[in-house]
Structures are given as C-alpha cells and as structure tokens.
Amino acid sequence: MPDVSPTKWHLAHTTWFFETFVLKKFLPRYRAEIPEYAYLFNSYYNAAGDMHRRDLRGLISRPTVSEAKRYRASIDSHVDDLLSNADEDLLNEIEPILILGIHHEQQHQELLITDIKHVFAQNPLHPVFRAAKNRGLSSGTLSSQSSSLQFIDFDEAVVAIGHDGRGFAYDNEGPRHRALVPAFSLASRPVTNGEYIAFIEDNGYQRAEFWLSLGWITVNEQRWNAPLYWTKRDGAWWNFTLSGLRPIDQSEPGTHLSYFEADAYANWAGARLPTEFEWERAALDCPIEGNFVETELFHPAAVSEAKTDVSTDHRDRFLQQMFGDVWEWTRSAYSPYPGYRAVPGALGEYNGKFMCNQYVLRGGSCATSRTHIRRTYRNFFQPEKRWQFTGIRLARDPE
C-alpha cells in the first residue's frame, strides 16, 4: 500500500532530514557523499527538490540496510562536529531545527510499528514481531471485563485552545486562541471491540443510513465488513496483531478504524464524534499517561473496573484512556487555527500544506512515544485510512 514505507527508508529519510536542513544549511563546504540520496529519501518537501515516488519505495533494493546505517552514522558524525565547533549564536539558530528533527524521528518510529504490522499482515503465515506480554488476561474472545461506558457532562465554556508556548510544539498547534465550546457529553472510554461487533452484527456495514456518502462508496468499493486486520473463523472474530493472529478480546478498544467507520458507528449508537476542541477541553485535567509504545505491548489494552484507582463515588467523572492505546477520531476537519501562517521554505511544508481533506485525531496510541504526545497535539489523516491505531470515543449533545 502506498502509505507503507520500508524500514530502511524510514532510517534513511530521518537521516536525510538532518543532512538537508542542518548540514547543507549550516556547513557551507558540506558535500553529500551520495547526492542521489536527496532524491530517494525526500518524502514530500517540494521546496527541497524532486523526489522518488512514494508508491515505489518498496522497490528500492539499494542502498542496503547496512549502507543506510552507514549513511546515518556519517550524518550523525558531521552533525556532532558542527555542534562541537559552533558558537552560541549558531547553536541558537540550529537548535529549533534539531529539536524538530528529533520529534520528526519520533513520528517515524511510530510509523515503523504500523508499517511493519501492515507488511506482516499480508503474510498468510501470520509472522510474530514480538511475542505477547502477559497482561494478566486469560485467553479467549472476552478475556477481561471492560469498564462500563458512561457519558460525562461538560458545561458551555470559552476555553484557550492550542499550545501555550512552553516547550516544543508543532506549528499546527497554534496560534493559541479562545474558542466557545458549547455544552457536550463525552464517553468515559473508547468504544470496545465487543461494542463494535454489535454494530457489525446489526448489519452496520450494509445499512447506508449510517454512512457518509463517500464512506458508503468506499465501503462498497473496498468491500469492508469489519475493521482492518479482522477475520472470521468458524463463527468467531480474530485479529492480526504484532504478536500474531489471536482471538478478538472484546474488552479492548476497537482500532484500525477509518473516520468513515467511526462516524457510521457513532450514528448507529445514537451519538456523534467529538470536535477536537471538545476533546482538548476534556483532556485539560487528564494526566498524560497510558499504554504508549514504551510498554512494548504494540496493541491497545483493555482497562477494567479493577484497574481504576478512582473511588466509586467519582468513577462516573473519570475519563479513561484519553492518552495512548488508540488515536481518537474527531469530527473536526484539519484546518489552520486563526492567525496560522506556515513558516517560509521547505520546513513550512511540514504541516501546513496538508490542511485539506483530512480529519484531526487526538491522544496518541500504543505506537506513540509518551514523550511525543501533548494535550494540544493534532494528528491528521484522510477519512479512509485504517492502518494506524485509530479508534472511537463517542460524544453527545445535551438532551
């Protein structure tokens, strides 16, 4: 699939980023050892020059993995020399680009997980990337008891939206501005596999009334009848994971769902998806903790009643799994905040040029680094994409 890139391409591309935006800019006498790498490993920066077709990356047999690693070691060495000999003014100029490059690399570390999963899923032998950790759950189609789904009410408020300027943030997280968020209710946790199975069994994929027009066309053209990586065997649902093929755990958050599926499920459930402003407001008091890539589960985990440390009296106001496990679709189109301007040059293409025909996701996933996510972080994908760990949290309007 065109979205998936080979592992060595990710390694070389993140290396190319530092070569292009640090070495070539701040080392006037720098000359690339292999100039063709600029063509092979540019992803989408039009201002940085021509690029190899994305859908053909899997056909690149050279450089080898070893050669890509040597390329990385060479660029790291040059960057180290540059920083060791730079004065304070130059360091101040380089620093924001280096920090952006490190966060860019974290994004590609996440893509590595999802890309490896997609490639492995095409193999009928169902290869295992990493053996499953013992999460204290028994085997079977319902291995733990998920917490009950409740809706938590939020009153109308004017809230500050966007990053406050302290620490790193991508440019699409600002400018910080005030927004009126009408009263709404947000589900206490994401939709589980078991709840999504009920939608499937109610012929959700065959009922046009739940679907956006373009979603209905996509469902029929692609012949979707379940989330990506799901298959039915002897009347039971199984899903492919990075730990191999295994029975569906009905208490885990549903994942690998497109925006079209998320919206259709919400319609079927008599609810809707939250706006990104609603999500950000609800997340303000939530700790940024959860099942991130550092746990090395590489899969969403169920949260049971027994795992909460909130008293019964206050459990109805406890938002679970706001961070980690699954990226949560919002109904907000990915568009610029008021006053947004992309920075000039190729780095201005990082986010701004994608603000069309995409929807915002919030919260991070089991493939995201804990050190990468923020309450204001805006991820974005086209509505038909399913290969990321994307899921559903419902919202409702006041009755």
Contacts in CASP RR format, 6 or more apart in sequence:
PFRMAT RR
TARGET T0000
AUTHOR 0000-0000-0000
METHOD contacts of the structure
MODEL  1
MPDVSPTKWHLAHTTWFFETFVLKKFLPRYRAEIPEYAYLFNSYYNAAGD
MHRRDLRGLISRPTVSEAKRYRASIDSHVDDLLSNADEDLLNEIEPILIL
GIHHEQQHQELLITDIKHVFAQNPLHPVFRAAKNRGLSSGTLSSQSSSLQ
FIDFDEAVVAIGHDGRGFAYDNEGPRHRALVPAFSLASRPVTNGEYIAFI
EDNGYQRAEFWLSLGWITVNEQRWNAPLYWTKRDGAWWNFTLSGLRPIDQ
SEPGTHLSYFEADAYANWAGARLPTEFEWERAALDCPIEGNFVETELFHP
AAVSEAKTDVSTDHRDRFLQQMFGDVWEWTRSAYSPYPGYRAVPGALGEY
NGKFMCNQYVLRGGSCATSRTHIRRTYRNFFQPEKRWQFTGIRLARDPE
1 118 0 8 1.000
1 387 0 8 1.000
2 54 0 8 1.000
2 55 0 8 1.000
3 118 0 8 1.000
3 385 0 8 1.000
3 387 0 8 1.000
4 115 0 8 1.000
4 118 0 8 1.000
4 119 0 8 1.000
4 387 0 8 1.000
5 13 0 8 1.000
5 54 0 8 1.000
5 57 0 8 1.000
5 58 0 8 1.000
5 111 0 8 1.000
5 115 0 8 1.000
6 57 0 8 1.000
6 58 0 8 1.000
6 60 0 8 1.000
6 115 0 8 1.000
7 65 0 8 1.000
7 112 0 8 1.000
7 115 0 8 1.000
7 116 0 8 1.000
8 63 0 8 1.000
8 64 0 8 1.000
8 65 0 8 1.000
8 68 0 8 1.000
9 41 0 8 1.000
9 57 0 8 1.000
9 58 0 8 1.000
9 60 0 8 1.000
10 108 0 8 1.000
10 111 0 8 1.000
10 112 0 8 1.000
10 115 0 8 1.000
11 65 0 8 1.000
11 68 0 8 1.000
11 69 0 8 1.000
11 72 0 8 1.000
12 37 0 8 1.000
12 40 0 8 1.000
12 41 0 8 1.000
12 63 0 8 1.000
12 68 0 8 1.000
12 71 0 8 1.000
12 72 0 8 1.000
13 41 0 8 1.000
13 42 0 8 1.000
13 43 0 8 1.000
13 108 0 8 1.000
14 101 0 8 1.000
14 104 0 8 1.000
14 105 0 8 1.000
14 108 0 8 1.000
15 41 0 8 1.000
15 68 0 8 1.000
15 71 0 8 1.000
15 72 0 8 1.000
15 75 0 8 1.000
16 37 0 8 1.000
16 38 0 8 1.000
16 41 0 8 1.000
16 42 0 8 1.000
17 101 0 8 1.000
17 104 0 8 1.000
17 105 0 8 1.000
18 75 0 8 1.000
18 76 0 8 1.000
18 79 0 8 1.000
18 98 0 8 1.000
18 101 0 8 1.000
19 32 0 8 1.000
19 37 0 8 1.000
19 38 0 8 1.000
19 75 0 8 1.000
19 78 0 8 1.000
20 38 0 8 1.000
20 42 0 8 1.000
20 45 0 8 1.000
20 48 0 8 1.000
20 346 0 8 1.000
21 97 0 8 1.000
21 101 0 8 1.000
21 346 0 8 1.000
21 347 0 8 1.000
22 79 0 8 1.000
22 82 0 8 1.000
22 94 0 8 1.000
22 97 0 8 1.000
22 98 0 8 1.000
23 30 0 8 1.000
23 75 0 8 1.000
23 78 0 8 1.000
23 79 0 8 1.000
23 82 0 8 1.000
24 30 0 8 1.000
24 32 0 8 1.000
25 97 0 8 1.000
26 82 0 8 1.000
26 86 0 8 1.000
26 90 0 8 1.000
26 93 0 8 1.000
26 94 0 8 1.000
27 78 0 8 1.000
27 82 0 8 1.000
30 78 0 8 1.000
32 38 0 8 1.000
33 71 0 8 1.000
33 74 0 8 1.000
34 63 0 8 1.000
34 71 0 8 1.000
37 63 0 8 1.000
37 71 0 8 1.000
38 48 0 8 1.000
38 49 0 8 1.000
39 49 0 8 1.000
39 50 0 8 1.000
39 51 0 8 1.000
39 52 0 8 1.000
40 52 0 8 1.000
40 60 0 8 1.000
41 52 0 8 1.000
42 48 0 8 1.000
42 49 0 8 1.000
42 50 0 8 1.000
42 51 0 8 1.000
42 52 0 8 1.000
43 51 0 8 1.000
43 54 0 8 1.000
44 51 0 8 1.000
44 54 0 8 1.000
44 349 0 8 1.000
45 51 0 8 1.000
45 346 0 8 1.000
45 347 0 8 1.000
45 349 0 8 1.000
46 346 0 8 1.000
46 349 0 8 1.000
47 345 0 8 1.000
47 346 0 8 1.000
47 349 0 8 1.000
48 346 0 8 1.000
52 60 0 8 1.000
63 71 0 8 1.000
79 98 0 8 1.000
82 94 0 8 1.000
83 91 0 8 1.000
83 94 0 8 1.000
86 94 0 8 1.000
97 347 0 8 1.000
99 168 0 8 1.000
100 168 0 8 1.000
100 347 0 8 1.000
100 350 0 8 1.000
103 168 0 8 1.000
103 170 0 8 1.000
103 372 0 8 1.000
104 350 0 8 1.000
106 369 0 8 1.000
106 371 0 8 1.000
106 372 0 8 1.000
107 372 0 8 1.000
109 293 0 8 1.000
109 369 0 8 1.000
110 293 0 8 1.000
110 365 0 8 1.000
110 367 0 8 1.000
110 368 0 8 1.000
110 369 0 8 1.000
110 372 0 8 1.000
113 242 0 8 1.000
113 293 0 8 1.000
113 298 0 8 1.000
113 367 0 8 1.000
114 367 0 8 1.000
114 387 0 8 1.000
114 388 0 8 1.000
114 389 0 8 1.000
115 387 0 8 1.000
116 129 0 8 1.000
116 242 0 8 1.000
117 129 0 8 1.000
117 229 0 8 1.000
117 240 0 8 1.000
117 241 0 8 1.000
117 242 0 8 1.000
117 298 0 8 1.000
117 387 0 8 1.000
118 387 0 8 1.000
120 126 0 8 1.000
120 127 0 8 1.000
120 129 0 8 1.000
120 240 0 8 1.000
120 242 0 8 1.000
120 244 0 8 1.000
121 229 0 8 1.000
121 240 0 8 1.000
126 240 0 8 1.000
126 244 0 8 1.000
126 245 0 8 1.000
127 244 0 8 1.000
128 242 0 8 1.000
128 243 0 8 1.000
128 244 0 8 1.000
129 242 0 8 1.000
129 243 0 8 1.000
129 244 0 8 1.000
129 298 0 8 1.000
130 242 0 8 1.000
130 243 0 8 1.000
130 296 0 8 1.000
130 298 0 8 1.000
131 243 0 8 1.000
132 241 0 8 1.000
132 243 0 8 1.000
132 244 0 8 1.000
132 246 0 8 1.000
132 297 0 8 1.000
132 299 0 8 1.000
133 296 0 8 1.000
133 297 0 8 1.000
135 297 0 8 1.000
135 301 0 8 1.000
137 143 0 8 1.000
137 144 0 8 1.000
137 249 0 8 1.000
137 302 0 8 1.000
138 144 0 8 1.000
139 246 0 8 1.000
139 247 0 8 1.000
140 247 0 8 1.000
140 249 0 8 1.000
141 236 0 8 1.000
141 237 0 8 1.000
141 247 0 8 1.000
141 248 0 8 1.000
141 249 0 8 1.000
141 250 0 8 1.000
142 194 0 8 1.000
142 249 0 8 1.000
142 250 0 8 1.000
142 251 0 8 1.000
143 249 0 8 1.000
143 251 0 8 1.000
143 302 0 8 1.000
144 249 0 8 1.000
144 251 0 8 1.000
144 302 0 8 1.000
144 304 0 8 1.000
145 251 0 8 1.000
145 304 0 8 1.000
145 305 0 8 1.000
146 189 0 8 1.000
146 192 0 8 1.000
146 250 0 8 1.000
146 251 0 8 1.000
146 252 0 8 1.000
146 302 0 8 1.000
146 303 0 8 1.000
146 304 0 8 1.000
147 188 0 8 1.000
147 189 0 8 1.000
147 303 0 8 1.000
147 304 0 8 1.000
147 305 0 8 1.000
147 308 0 8 1.000
147 320 0 8 1.000
148 188 0 8 1.000
148 305 0 8 1.000
149 187 0 8 1.000
149 188 0 8 1.000
149 189 0 8 1.000
149 195 0 8 1.000
149 394 0 8 1.000
150 187 0 8 1.000
150 188 0 8 1.000
150 316 0 8 1.000
151 185 0 8 1.000
151 186 0 8 1.000
151 187 0 8 1.000
151 188 0 8 1.000
151 394 0 8 1.000
151 396 0 8 1.000
152 185 0 8 1.000
152 186 0 8 1.000
152 187 0 8 1.000
152 188 0 8 1.000
152 282 0 8 1.000
152 316 0 8 1.000
152 317 0 8 1.000
152 319 0 8 1.000
153 183 0 8 1.000
153 184 0 8 1.000
153 185 0 8 1.000
153 398 0 8 1.000
154 181 0 8 1.000
154 183 0 8 1.000
154 184 0 8 1.000
154 185 0 8 1.000
154 186 0 8 1.000
154 278 0 8 1.000
154 281 0 8 1.000
154 282 0 8 1.000
155 183 0 8 1.000
156 180 0 8 1.000
156 181 0 8 1.000
156 182 0 8 1.000
156 183 0 8 1.000
157 180 0 8 1.000
157 181 0 8 1.000
157 281 0 8 1.000
158 178 0 8 1.000
158 179 0 8 1.000
158 180 0 8 1.000
158 181 0 8 1.000
159 178 0 8 1.000
159 179 0 8 1.000
159 181 0 8 1.000
159 277 0 8 1.000
159 280 0 8 1.000
159 281 0 8 1.000
159 284 0 8 1.000
160 176 0 8 1.000
160 177 0 8 1.000
160 178 0 8 1.000
161 176 0 8 1.000
161 177 0 8 1.000
161 178 0 8 1.000
161 179 0 8 1.000
161 277 0 8 1.000
161 280 0 8 1.000
161 337 0 8 1.000
161 376 0 8 1.000
162 173 0 8 1.000
162 174 0 8 1.000
162 175 0 8 1.000
162 176 0 8 1.000
162 177 0 8 1.000
162 280 0 8 1.000
162 337 0 8 1.000
162 376 0 8 1.000
163 169 0 8 1.000
163 173 0 8 1.000
163 174 0 8 1.000
163 176 0 8 1.000
163 374 0 8 1.000
163 376 0 8 1.000
164 176 0 8 1.000
165 176 0 8 1.000
169 374 0 8 1.000
169 376 0 8 1.000
169 377 0 8 1.000
170 350 0 8 1.000
170 351 0 8 1.000
170 377 0 8 1.000
170 378 0 8 1.000
171 340 0 8 1.000
171 342 0 8 1.000
171 343 0 8 1.000
171 348 0 8 1.000
171 350 0 8 1.000
171 351 0 8 1.000
171 352 0 8 1.000
172 334 0 8 1.000
172 336 0 8 1.000
172 337 0 8 1.000
172 340 0 8 1.000
172 351 0 8 1.000
172 352 0 8 1.000
172 355 0 8 1.000
172 378 0 8 1.000
173 374 0 8 1.000
173 376 0 8 1.000
173 377 0 8 1.000
173 378 0 8 1.000
174 337 0 8 1.000
174 340 0 8 1.000
174 376 0 8 1.000
175 337 0 8 1.000
175 338 0 8 1.000
175 339 0 8 1.000
175 340 0 8 1.000
177 337 0 8 1.000
177 338 0 8 1.000
177 339 0 8 1.000
179 277 0 8 1.000
181 275 0 8 1.000
181 277 0 8 1.000
181 278 0 8 1.000
181 281 0 8 1.000
183 397 0 8 1.000
183 398 0 8 1.000
184 274 0 8 1.000
184 278 0 8 1.000
184 395 0 8 1.000
184 396 0 8 1.000
184 397 0 8 1.000
184 398 0 8 1.000
185 395 0 8 1.000
185 396 0 8 1.000
185 397 0 8 1.000
185 398 0 8 1.000
186 274 0 8 1.000
186 278 0 8 1.000
186 279 0 8 1.000
186 282 0 8 1.000
186 319 0 8 1.000
186 393 0 8 1.000
186 394 0 8 1.000
186 395 0 8 1.000
187 271 0 8 1.000
187 393 0 8 1.000
187 394 0 8 1.000
187 395 0 8 1.000
188 316 0 8 1.000
188 318 0 8 1.000
188 319 0 8 1.000
188 320 0 8 1.000
189 253 0 8 1.000
189 303 0 8 1.000
189 319 0 8 1.000
189 320 0 8 1.000
189 321 0 8 1.000
189 393 0 8 1.000
190 253 0 8 1.000
190 254 0 8 1.000
190 300 0 8 1.000
190 321 0 8 1.000
190 325 0 8 1.000
190 326 0 8 1.000
190 328 0 8 1.000
190 391 0 8 1.000
190 392 0 8 1.000
190 393 0 8 1.000
191 253 0 8 1.000
191 254 0 8 1.000
191 265 0 8 1.000
191 269 0 8 1.000
191 391 0 8 1.000
191 392 0 8 1.000
191 393 0 8 1.000
191 394 0 8 1.000
192 250 0 8 1.000
192 251 0 8 1.000
192 252 0 8 1.000
192 253 0 8 1.000
192 254 0 8 1.000
192 302 0 8 1.000
193 237 0 8 1.000
193 239 0 8 1.000
193 248 0 8 1.000
193 249 0 8 1.000
193 250 0 8 1.000
193 251 0 8 1.000
193 252 0 8 1.000
193 253 0 8 1.000
193 254 0 8 1.000
194 248 0 8 1.000
194 250 0 8 1.000
194 251 0 8 1.000
195 269 0 8 1.000
196 227 0 8 1.000
196 254 0 8 1.000
196 257 0 8 1.000
196 265 0 8 1.000
196 392 0 8 1.000
197 237 0 8 1.000
197 248 0 8 1.000
197 250 0 8 1.000
199 264 0 8 1.000
199 265 0 8 1.000
199 268 0 8 1.000
199 269 0 8 1.000
200 225 0 8 1.000
200 226 0 8 1.000
202 268 0 8 1.000
204 210 0 8 1.000
204 264 0 8 1.000
204 268 0 8 1.000
205 219 0 8 1.000
205 224 0 8 1.000
205 225 0 8 1.000
205 226 0 8 1.000
207 268 0 8 1.000
208 216 0 8 1.000
209 267 0 8 1.000
210 264 0 8 1.000
210 265 0 8 1.000
210 267 0 8 1.000
210 268 0 8 1.000
211 219 0 8 1.000
211 260 0 8 1.000
211 263 0 8 1.000
211 264 0 8 1.000
211 267 0 8 1.000
212 260 0 8 1.000
212 263 0 8 1.000
212 264 0 8 1.000
212 383 0 8 1.000
214 260 0 8 1.000
214 383 0 8 1.000
215 260 0 8 1.000
215 264 0 8 1.000
215 383 0 8 1.000
215 384 0 8 1.000
218 224 0 8 1.000
218 258 0 8 1.000
218 260 0 8 1.000
218 384 0 8 1.000
219 260 0 8 1.000
222 384 0 8 1.000
224 261 0 8 1.000
226 232 0 8 1.000
226 237 0 8 1.000
227 239 0 8 1.000
227 254 0 8 1.000
227 255 0 8 1.000
227 256 0 8 1.000
227 257 0 8 1.000
227 261 0 8 1.000
227 386 0 8 1.000
228 256 0 8 1.000
228 257 0 8 1.000
228 386 0 8 1.000
228 387 0 8 1.000
229 239 0 8 1.000
229 240 0 8 1.000
229 241 0 8 1.000
229 256 0 8 1.000
230 237 0 8 1.000
230 238 0 8 1.000
230 239 0 8 1.000
230 248 0 8 1.000
230 256 0 8 1.000
231 237 0 8 1.000
231 238 0 8 1.000
231 239 0 8 1.000
231 240 0 8 1.000
231 245 0 8 1.000
232 238 0 8 1.000
236 247 0 8 1.000
236 248 0 8 1.000
237 247 0 8 1.000
237 248 0 8 1.000
238 245 0 8 1.000
238 246 0 8 1.000
238 247 0 8 1.000
238 248 0 8 1.000
239 245 0 8 1.000
239 246 0 8 1.000
239 248 0 8 1.000
241 298 0 8 1.000
241 299 0 8 1.000
242 298 0 8 1.000
242 299 0 8 1.000
243 298 0 8 1.000
243 299 0 8 1.000
249 302 0 8 1.000
251 302 0 8 1.000
251 304 0 8 1.000
252 299 0 8 1.000
252 300 0 8 1.000
252 301 0 8 1.000
252 302 0 8 1.000
253 300 0 8 1.000
253 302 0 8 1.000
253 321 0 8 1.000
253 325 0 8 1.000
253 326 0 8 1.000
253 391 0 8 1.000
254 300 0 8 1.000
254 326 0 8 1.000
254 391 0 8 1.000
254 392 0 8 1.000
255 300 0 8 1.000
255 325 0 8 1.000
255 326 0 8 1.000
255 365 0 8 1.000
255 389 0 8 1.000
255 390 0 8 1.000
255 391 0 8 1.000
256 386 0 8 1.000
256 387 0 8 1.000
256 388 0 8 1.000
256 389 0 8 1.000
256 390 0 8 1.000
256 391 0 8 1.000
257 265 0 8 1.000
257 329 0 8 1.000
257 386 0 8 1.000
257 390 0 8 1.000
257 391 0 8 1.000
257 392 0 8 1.000
258 383 0 8 1.000
258 384 0 8 1.000
258 385 0 8 1.000
258 386 0 8 1.000
258 390 0 8 1.000
259 329 0 8 1.000
259 359 0 8 1.000
259 381 0 8 1.000
259 382 0 8 1.000
259 383 0 8 1.000
259 384 0 8 1.000
259 385 0 8 1.000
259 390 0 8 1.000
260 383 0 8 1.000
260 384 0 8 1.000
261 386 0 8 1.000
262 273 0 8 1.000
262 329 0 8 1.000
262 390 0 8 1.000
262 391 0 8 1.000
262 392 0 8 1.000
263 273 0 8 1.000
263 329 0 8 1.000
263 331 0 8 1.000
265 392 0 8 1.000
266 272 0 8 1.000
266 273 0 8 1.000
266 392 0 8 1.000
266 394 0 8 1.000
269 394 0 8 1.000
270 396 0 8 1.000
271 394 0 8 1.000
271 395 0 8 1.000
271 396 0 8 1.000
272 331 0 8 1.000
272 394 0 8 1.000
272 395 0 8 1.000
272 396 0 8 1.000
272 397 0 8 1.000
273 329 0 8 1.000
273 330 0 8 1.000
273 331 0 8 1.000
273 392 0 8 1.000
273 393 0 8 1.000
273 394 0 8 1.000
273 395 0 8 1.000
274 282 0 8 1.000
274 328 0 8 1.000
274 330 0 8 1.000
274 331 0 8 1.000
274 393 0 8 1.000
274 394 0 8 1.000
274 395 0 8 1.000
275 330 0 8 1.000
275 331 0 8 1.000
275 332 0 8 1.000
275 395 0 8 1.000
276 330 0 8 1.000
276 332 0 8 1.000
276 360 0 8 1.000
276 362 0 8 1.000
276 378 0 8 1.000
277 332 0 8 1.000
278 330 0 8 1.000
278 395 0 8 1.000
279 328 0 8 1.000
279 330 0 8 1.000
279 362 0 8 1.000
279 363 0 8 1.000
279 393 0 8 1.000
280 362 0 8 1.000
280 375 0 8 1.000
280 376 0 8 1.000
282 319 0 8 1.000
282 322 0 8 1.000
283 319 0 8 1.000
283 322 0 8 1.000
283 323 0 8 1.000
283 362 0 8 1.000
283 363 0 8 1.000
283 375 0 8 1.000
284 375 0 8 1.000
286 319 0 8 1.000
286 322 0 8 1.000
286 323 0 8 1.000
286 375 0 8 1.000
287 323 0 8 1.000
288 323 0 8 1.000
288 370 0 8 1.000
288 373 0 8 1.000
288 374 0 8 1.000
288 375 0 8 1.000
289 323 0 8 1.000
289 370 0 8 1.000
290 321 0 8 1.000
290 323 0 8 1.000
290 324 0 8 1.000
290 325 0 8 1.000
290 370 0 8 1.000
291 297 0 8 1.000
291 300 0 8 1.000
291 301 0 8 1.000
291 321 0 8 1.000
291 324 0 8 1.000
291 325 0 8 1.000
291 366 0 8 1.000
292 323 0 8 1.000
292 324 0 8 1.000
292 364 0 8 1.000
292 365 0 8 1.000
292 366 0 8 1.000
292 368 0 8 1.000
292 369 0 8 1.000
292 370 0 8 1.000
292 373 0 8 1.000
293 366 0 8 1.000
293 367 0 8 1.000
293 368 0 8 1.000
293 369 0 8 1.000
293 370 0 8 1.000
294 369 0 8 1.000
294 370 0 8 1.000
295 301 0 8 1.000
295 366 0 8 1.000
297 366 0 8 1.000
298 366 0 8 1.000
298 367 0 8 1.000
299 366 0 8 1.000
300 325 0 8 1.000
300 326 0 8 1.000
300 365 0 8 1.000
300 366 0 8 1.000
300 389 0 8 1.000
301 325 0 8 1.000
301 366 0 8 1.000
303 320 0 8 1.000
303 321 0 8 1.000
305 315 0 8 1.000
308 315 0 8 1.000
308 318 0 8 1.000
308 320 0 8 1.000
310 318 0 8 1.000
322 363 0 8 1.000
323 363 0 8 1.000
323 364 0 8 1.000
323 373 0 8 1.000
324 363 0 8 1.000
324 364 0 8 1.000
324 365 0 8 1.000
324 366 0 8 1.000
324 368 0 8 1.000
324 373 0 8 1.000
325 364 0 8 1.000
325 365 0 8 1.000
325 366 0 8 1.000
325 389 0 8 1.000
326 364 0 8 1.000
326 365 0 8 1.000
326 366 0 8 1.000
326 389 0 8 1.000
326 390 0 8 1.000
326 391 0 8 1.000
327 361 0 8 1.000
327 362 0 8 1.000
327 363 0 8 1.000
327 364 0 8 1.000
327 365 0 8 1.000
327 368 0 8 1.000
327 379 0 8 1.000
327 388 0 8 1.000
327 389 0 8 1.000
327 390 0 8 1.000
327 391 0 8 1.000
328 361 0 8 1.000
328 362 0 8 1.000
328 363 0 8 1.000
328 390 0 8 1.000
328 391 0 8 1.000
328 392 0 8 1.000
328 393 0 8 1.000
329 359 0 8 1.000
329 361 0 8 1.000
329 390 0 8 1.000
329 391 0 8 1.000
329 392 0 8 1.000
330 359 0 8 1.000
330 360 0 8 1.000
330 361 0 8 1.000
330 362 0 8 1.000
331 359 0 8 1.000
332 359 0 8 1.000
332 360 0 8 1.000
333 358 0 8 1.000
333 359 0 8 1.000
333 360 0 8 1.000
334 354 0 8 1.000
334 355 0 8 1.000
334 356 0 8 1.000
334 358 0 8 1.000
334 359 0 8 1.000
334 360 0 8 1.000
334 378 0 8 1.000
334 380 0 8 1.000
335 355 0 8 1.000
336 352 0 8 1.000
336 355 0 8 1.000
340 352 0 8 1.000
342 348 0 8 1.000
342 349 0 8 1.000
342 351 0 8 1.000
342 352 0 8 1.000
342 353 0 8 1.000
354 380 0 8 1.000
357 382 0 8 1.000
357 383 0 8 1.000
358 380 0 8 1.000
358 381 0 8 1.000
358 382 0 8 1.000
358 383 0 8 1.000
359 380 0 8 1.000
359 381 0 8 1.000
359 382 0 8 1.000
359 383 0 8 1.000
360 378 0 8 1.000
360 379 0 8 1.000
360 380 0 8 1.000
361 378 0 8 1.000
361 379 0 8 1.000
361 380 0 8 1.000
361 381 0 8 1.000
361 390 0 8 1.000
362 377 0 8 1.000
362 378 0 8 1.000
362 379 0 8 1.000
363 373 0 8 1.000
363 377 0 8 1.000
363 379 0 8 1.000
364 373 0 8 1.000
364 377 0 8 1.000
364 379 0 8 1.000
365 388 0 8 1.000
365 389 0 8 1.000
365 390 0 8 1.000
366 389 0 8 1.000
367 388 0 8 1.000
367 389 0 8 1.000
381 388 0 8 1.000
381 390 0 8 1.000
END
